Each structure stands twice: as structure tokens, then as C-alpha cells.
Amino acid sequence: MTLLVTGAAGFIGANTVRALLDAGHTVVGLDNYNDYYDPQIKRDRVAALCPDADIRALDLTDRDGLAALFDEVQPTGVIHLAAQAGVRYSLENPYAYVDSNLTGFVNILELCRHRGVAHLVYASSSSVYGDSATPPFSEDQRIDKPRSLYAATKAANELMAYTYAQLYGLHATGLRFFTVYGPWGRPDMAPLLFSRAVLAGRPIDVFNDGRMQRDFTHVSDIVAGILGALAHPSSEDVPHRVFNLGNHTPIELEHFIGVIEAAAGRPAQKVYKPMQPGDMVRTMADTRRAHDAFGYEPVTPIERGLPPVVAWCRDYFGDRA
């Protein structure tokens, strides 16, 4: 297949590009290399994971540039991973989320529709469950009470993709990712924040007094789910489906920190703080639907997946940890 991957310099994107190239696909990526976090990490990530990849610098809001790229590449499939990420950042910078996650997504939908793309696989998020669902989260639960604008944009993406499937027959599959981690991960998320702080002897903020659980999912399991979903488009009359991709194992934050402490060889300096606006106390994925549809089965517990993250932080950041 000829595939276009958006957000190709991102954490999940670069790992996905690597897996697609290894599977023999023709891949072109795009990324705007924005400064939500240090763009040098994105460049280094691409150099380490997929140096042979064709990744273009392009923004989702550049309609003409996107159209020209679709015309050049003529993709049969699109894996749309580009988005403005971050729950807390959406409280401070709402327009960035509207531009990327709503306007940008419409641009992708329109080009998939008009250029005859056979299958669009796009990133949703576990954050869509908000206050309207109870763990374990299943795809049949309501998602109409988001806790952040970021979550609202992801829920809107699912409605938008369904509409294009219903109106135009676009085959589209949404994937709700649950707290993805691994080497080369996002520096604004707990696995890297905590690993770097513990290595450097800095205190870490532990919200809700540590009484939080997350369904931490290794990036290799997420990528396996993306490739599985890509190979199994919906055959329903309205060809749109949504799947959870998680580890279906919620981990207490205190245990998570303990694994980092063991890998770092030093204790964490924990500063307990109240719940942050927009956060969720507990996440847990019910992944039976993905298992039944394309054999999704996560295999990486944090005890095996997290120590390499600490080692990577030590190697990559060094004295800057």
C-alpha cells in the first residue's frame, strides 16, 4: 500500500512509520515540527527510528499544500496521527486545538473523500470518556461529558469521521489511545517527566495525592493495533468503527513511580498535590472489540516496558535530565 502518515515525527507517528516501512509499504509522512515541545527531539527521533523515511514539513491547516501532497503521493490509505496534544495545554491555548484538531481534520477528511482514499485510520483518545463513562471504558459507553477542550475535539473527530462514512462511504477507523509510553516518548507526559526528574534528583508533582490509575500502554502495542486496524476496514453499511487501544491493566501511580525508582537506582522526591483541572482519576480500556476485530493483544507490562524509558532518558538527556 501507499500510505500517508500525518504527525510522522511524533512519538507514535515515527514508530508507526518504522513499522510500515519494515512491512514493505510505501510511506510518505508529514509533520509541522511545531514547538509544543522541543522540535529537536522530533528531528532526533526521526533520525533514530526512521532515517530512511520521506517526511515533509507541512501543516494540516495548509489546504493547498495538503492537496498538492495528496496529488503527488496518491495514497491508498491515510494514518492520521497529527494533532495538538495535551489536556492541560488545551486550557491555556484553545485555538491551537481548533486549528489542528478540527480544521486540520476536516482538511484530511475532504482530501480522503475527493482523492479516493480507501481507508482512513485516525487517532482518537481515551480522554473522550470524560465524566460520562466508568472504567473499564468500552466503545459503547457515552462520550458526551468531556473534561477538556482536547477531549472535546477528539470526540468531535469521531462524529466528523462517522459523518463522512455515512454521507460519502469513506472507510474510517478511529483509535482511542490509552496513555502511550516508550523510548523517544513525549517529554510533557508522566513517563518522561518522572524518569528525568528522578534521575536528576528533582521533585515530582504527584497529583490527587497519588490516588490515580492509568492504563499505560507501550508504543509497540499501540503500533501493532494501528497496523491491525489498517488491515481491517469496516464492511458495515456505514463503514466507520472506533476501537480502544490500551493495555487493559490500570496501574497505580505509586507503583508506576516505584518501577522508575528501581530502574533509576534512586528514590523519587514526591510532592503530593490536588487533582488537576481536566484530568481523570482512573482510565482502563476494554479492548475486546479490537481483539475480536483484528486480534489486538497488548503484551508489554510496565515492569518490562518502563525501565528502557528510564535508560533512554539517561542516555539522551544526560546532564540535561
C-alpha positions as CSV (number, residue, x, y, z in Angstrom):
1,M,0.0,0.0,0.0
2,T,1.0,3.6,-0.5
3,L,0.4,5.3,2.8
4,L,0.4,8.9,4.1
5,V,1.1,9.3,7.8
6,T,0.5,12.6,9.4
7,G,2.3,13.5,12.6
8,A,5.1,11.3,11.3
9,A,7.8,12.9,13.5
10,G,5.7,12.5,16.6
11,F,6.2,9.7,19.1
12,I,3.5,7.3,17.8
13,G,4.0,8.6,14.3
14,A,7.7,7.8,13.9
15,N,7.2,4.3,15.4
16,T,4.3,3.7,13.0
17,V,6.4,4.9,10.0
18,R,9.2,2.5,11.1
19,A,6.8,-0.5,11.3
20,L,5.1,0.3,8.0
21,L,8.4,0.6,6.2
22,D,9.6,-2.7,7.7
23,A,6.3,-4.3,6.5
24,G,7.1,-3.2,2.9
25,H,4.7,-0.3,2.5
26,T,5.5,2.8,0.5
27,V,5.2,5.6,3.1
28,V,5.3,9.4,3.0
29,G,4.9,11.3,6.2
30,L,4.2,14.9,7.1
31,D,4.7,16.9,10.3
32,N,4.8,20.6,11.1
33,Y,7.5,20.2,13.7
34,N,5.8,22.7,16.0
35,D,7.2,23.9,19.3
36,Y,4.6,22.4,21.7
37,Y,7.8,20.6,22.9
38,D,11.4,20.9,21.6
39,P,11.3,20.2,17.9
40,Q,14.9,18.9,18.1
41,I,13.5,15.8,19.9
42,K,11.3,15.2,16.9
43,R,14.2,15.6,14.5
44,D,16.4,13.3,16.6
45,R,13.5,10.8,16.9
46,V,13.2,10.6,13.2
47,A,16.9,10.2,12.7
48,A,17.0,7.3,15.3
49,L,13.8,5.5,14.3
50,C,13.2,6.1,10.6
51,P,16.1,7.9,9.0
52,D,15.1,6.4,5.6
53,A,11.6,7.9,5.8
54,D,10.3,10.6,3.4
55,I,8.8,13.1,5.8
56,R,7.7,16.5,4.6
57,A,7.4,19.7,6.7
58,L,3.7,20.7,6.3
59,D,0.9,22.0,8.5
60,L,-2.6,20.5,8.5
61,T,-4.1,23.9,8.0
62,D,-2.3,24.4,4.7
63,R,-5.1,23.2,2.4
64,D,-3.2,23.9,-0.8
65,G,0.0,22.2,0.4
66,L,-2.0,19.2,1.6
67,A,-3.9,18.9,-1.7
68,A,-0.6,19.0,-3.6
69,L,0.8,16.3,-1.4
70,F,-2.2,14.1,-1.9
71,D,-2.0,14.6,-5.6
72,E,1.7,13.7,-5.6
73,V,1.6,10.7,-3.3
74,Q,-1.9,9.4,-4.3
75,P,-2.2,7.4,-1.0
76,T,-4.5,4.4,-0.8
77,G,-4.5,4.7,3.0
78,V,-4.0,7.6,5.4
79,I,-2.9,7.2,9.0
80,H,-3.8,10.5,10.7
81,L,-1.8,10.9,13.9
82,A,-1.1,14.6,13.8
83,A,-3.0,16.7,16.4
84,Q,-2.4,19.3,19.0
85,A,-1.9,17.1,22.0
86,G,-2.1,17.7,25.8
87,V,-5.1,18.0,28.1
88,R,-3.7,20.8,30.3
89,Y,-2.3,22.8,27.4
90,S,-5.8,23.0,25.9
91,L,-7.0,25.0,28.9
92,E,-4.5,27.7,28.0
93,N,-4.3,27.6,24.2
94,P,-7.7,26.7,22.9
95,Y,-7.2,28.0,19.3
96,A,-4.3,25.7,18.7
97,Y,-6.7,22.7,19.2
98,V,-9.4,24.2,16.9
99,D,-6.8,24.8,14.2
100,S,-5.2,21.4,14.3
101,N,-7.8,19.0,15.6
102,L,-10.9,20.4,13.9
103,T,-9.9,22.5,10.9
104,G,-7.0,20.2,10.2
105,F,-9.1,17.1,10.5
106,V,-11.7,18.5,8.1
107,N,-9.0,19.1,5.6
108,I,-7.9,15.5,5.9
109,L,-11.4,14.2,5.5
110,E,-12.1,16.3,2.5
111,L,-8.9,15.1,0.7
112,C,-9.6,11.4,1.6
113,R,-13.1,11.9,0.2
114,H,-12.1,13.6,-3.1
115,R,-8.9,11.6,-3.7
116,G,-10.5,8.2,-3.3
117,V,-8.6,7.1,-0.2
118,A,-9.6,3.5,0.6
119,H,-9.2,3.7,4.4
120,L,-8.5,6.5,6.9
121,V,-7.2,5.4,10.3
122,Y,-7.1,8.3,12.8
123,A,-6.1,8.9,16.3
124,S,-8.8,9.5,18.9
125,S,-8.1,9.4,22.7
126,S,-9.1,7.7,25.9
127,S,-9.8,11.2,27.1
128,V,-13.1,11.2,25.2
129,Y,-14.7,9.2,28.0
130,G,-14.5,12.1,30.4
131,D,-17.2,12.1,33.1
132,S,-19.8,10.2,31.1
133,A,-18.2,6.7,31.3
134,T,-17.0,4.4,34.1
135,P,-13.9,2.1,33.8
136,P,-13.4,-0.3,32.2
137,F,-14.2,2.0,29.3
138,S,-15.9,0.3,26.4
139,E,-16.7,1.8,23.0
140,D,-20.5,1.5,23.7
141,Q,-20.3,4.0,26.6
142,R,-21.3,7.6,26.1
143,I,-18.7,10.3,25.5
144,D,-20.8,13.4,25.8
145,K,-19.2,14.9,29.0
146,P,-15.5,15.7,28.2
147,R,-13.2,17.2,30.8
148,S,-11.1,19.3,28.4
149,L,-11.3,21.0,25.1
150,Y,-8.7,18.5,23.8
151,A,-11.1,15.7,24.7
152,A,-14.0,17.5,23.0
153,T,-12.0,17.9,19.8
154,K,-11.3,14.2,19.8
155,A,-14.9,13.3,20.3
156,A,-15.8,15.7,17.5
157,N,-13.3,13.9,15.2
158,E,-15.2,10.7,15.7
159,L,-18.5,12.3,14.8
160,M,-17.0,14.0,11.8
161,A,-15.4,10.8,10.5
162,Y,-18.7,8.9,11.0
163,T,-20.5,11.7,9.0
164,Y,-18.1,11.2,6.1
165,A,-18.5,7.5,6.3
166,Q,-22.3,7.9,6.3
167,L,-22.5,10.6,3.6
168,Y,-19.7,9.6,1.2
169,G,-18.8,5.9,2.1
170,L,-15.4,6.9,3.4
171,H,-13.9,3.9,5.3
172,A,-12.7,5.3,8.5
173,T,-11.4,3.8,11.8
174,G,-10.9,5.8,15.0
175,L,-8.4,4.5,17.6
176,R,-8.7,5.6,21.2
177,F,-5.2,5.5,22.6
178,F,-4.6,5.0,26.3
179,T,-1.5,6.7,27.9
180,V,1.2,5.7,25.4
181,Y,4.8,5.4,26.6
182,G,8.2,4.2,25.5
183,P,11.6,5.5,24.5
184,W,11.5,8.6,22.4
185,G,8.2,9.5,24.1
186,R,6.6,12.9,24.6
187,P,8.6,14.9,27.2
188,D,5.4,16.5,28.6
189,M,4.0,13.2,29.8
190,A,4.5,11.5,33.1
191,P,6.8,8.6,32.0
192,L,9.5,11.1,30.7
193,L,8.8,13.8,33.2
194,F,9.1,11.4,36.2
195,S,12.0,9.5,34.7
196,R,14.0,12.7,34.1
197,A,13.2,14.1,37.5
198,V,14.1,11.0,39.4
199,L,17.4,10.7,37.5
200,A,18.3,14.3,38.3
201,G,17.1,14.2,41.9
202,R,14.4,16.8,41.3
203,P,11.0,16.6,43.0
204,I,8.0,15.3,41.0
205,D,4.4,16.6,41.3
206,V,2.1,13.7,42.2
207,F,-1.5,14.8,41.6
208,N,-4.6,13.7,43.5
209,D,-2.2,12.6,46.3
210,G,-1.1,9.7,44.1
211,R,-4.6,8.2,44.0
212,M,-4.7,7.9,40.3
213,Q,-4.6,5.0,37.9
214,R,-3.6,4.9,34.3
215,D,-3.8,2.3,31.6
216,F,-0.2,2.7,30.5
217,T,0.3,1.2,27.0
218,H,3.6,0.6,25.4
219,V,4.1,2.2,22.0
220,S,4.9,-1.2,20.4
221,D,1.4,-2.5,21.4
222,I,-0.2,0.7,20.0
223,V,1.6,0.4,16.7
224,A,0.5,-3.3,16.4
225,G,-3.0,-2.1,16.9
226,I,-2.7,0.6,14.3
227,L,-1.4,-1.8,11.7
228,G,-4.2,-4.3,12.6
229,A,-6.9,-1.7,12.3
230,L,-5.4,-0.5,8.9
231,A,-5.7,-4.0,7.5
232,H,-9.3,-4.5,8.6
233,P,-11.6,-1.6,7.4
234,S,-15.2,-1.8,8.3
235,S,-17.6,-3.8,6.0
236,E,-20.7,-2.2,7.5
237,D,-23.1,-0.1,5.6
238,V,-21.7,3.0,7.3
239,P,-18.0,2.0,7.2
240,H,-16.9,3.7,10.4
241,R,-15.7,2.0,13.6
242,V,-14.0,3.0,16.8
243,F,-11.7,0.9,18.9
244,N,-9.9,1.2,22.3
245,L,-6.2,0.5,22.2
246,G,-4.9,0.1,25.7
247,N,-3.2,-2.4,28.0
248,H,-6.5,-3.1,29.9
249,T,-4.5,-3.0,33.1
250,P,-4.8,0.2,35.2
251,I,-1.6,0.9,37.1
252,E,-1.5,2.9,40.4
253,L,0.6,6.0,40.0
254,E,2.6,5.0,43.1
255,H,3.5,1.6,41.6
256,F,4.5,3.3,38.3
257,I,6.8,5.7,40.2
258,G,8.3,2.6,42.0
259,V,9.2,1.0,38.8
260,I,11.0,4.2,37.7
261,E,12.8,4.4,41.1
262,A,14.1,0.8,40.7
263,A,15.3,1.5,37.2
264,A,16.9,4.8,38.1
265,G,18.5,3.3,41.2
266,R,17.4,6.2,43.4
267,P,14.2,7.3,45.3
268,A,11.8,9.9,44.0
269,Q,11.2,13.1,45.8
270,K,7.4,13.2,45.7
271,V,5.3,16.4,46.2
272,Y,1.7,15.5,46.6
273,K,-0.8,17.9,45.0
274,P,-4.6,18.0,44.5
275,M,-6.3,16.9,41.3
276,Q,-5.6,19.0,38.2
277,P,-8.4,20.5,36.2
278,G,-9.2,18.3,33.2
279,D,-7.6,15.2,34.5
280,M,-9.3,11.8,35.1
281,V,-8.8,9.7,38.2
282,R,-8.8,6.3,36.5
283,T,-8.5,5.0,33.0
284,M,-8.9,1.4,31.8
285,A,-9.5,0.1,28.3
286,D,-11.9,-2.7,27.5
287,T,-10.1,-4.0,24.4
288,R,-12.3,-6.9,23.5
289,R,-13.7,-5.2,20.4
290,A,-10.2,-4.7,18.9
291,H,-9.3,-8.2,19.8
292,D,-12.3,-9.6,18.1
293,A,-11.9,-7.4,15.0
294,F,-8.2,-7.8,14.3
295,G,-6.6,-9.8,17.1
296,Y,-5.3,-6.9,19.2
297,E,-3.5,-8.2,22.3
298,P,-1.1,-6.0,24.2
299,V,1.9,-7.9,25.5
300,T,4.1,-5.3,27.4
301,P,3.7,-4.8,31.1
302,I,5.2,-1.7,32.6
303,E,7.7,-3.8,34.5
304,R,9.3,-4.6,31.2
305,G,8.4,-1.5,29.2
306,L,9.3,1.3,31.6
307,P,13.0,0.5,32.5
308,P,14.1,1.1,28.9
309,V,12.4,4.5,29.0
310,V,14.5,5.4,32.1
311,A,17.6,4.1,30.3
312,W,16.8,6.1,27.2
313,C,16.3,9.3,29.3
314,R,19.7,8.8,30.9
315,D,21.3,8.3,27.5
316,Y,19.5,11.0,25.6
317,F,19.3,13.8,28.1
318,G,22.4,13.1,30.1
319,D,23.2,16.1,32.2
320,R,20.0,17.8,30.9
321,A,17.8,15.2,32.6
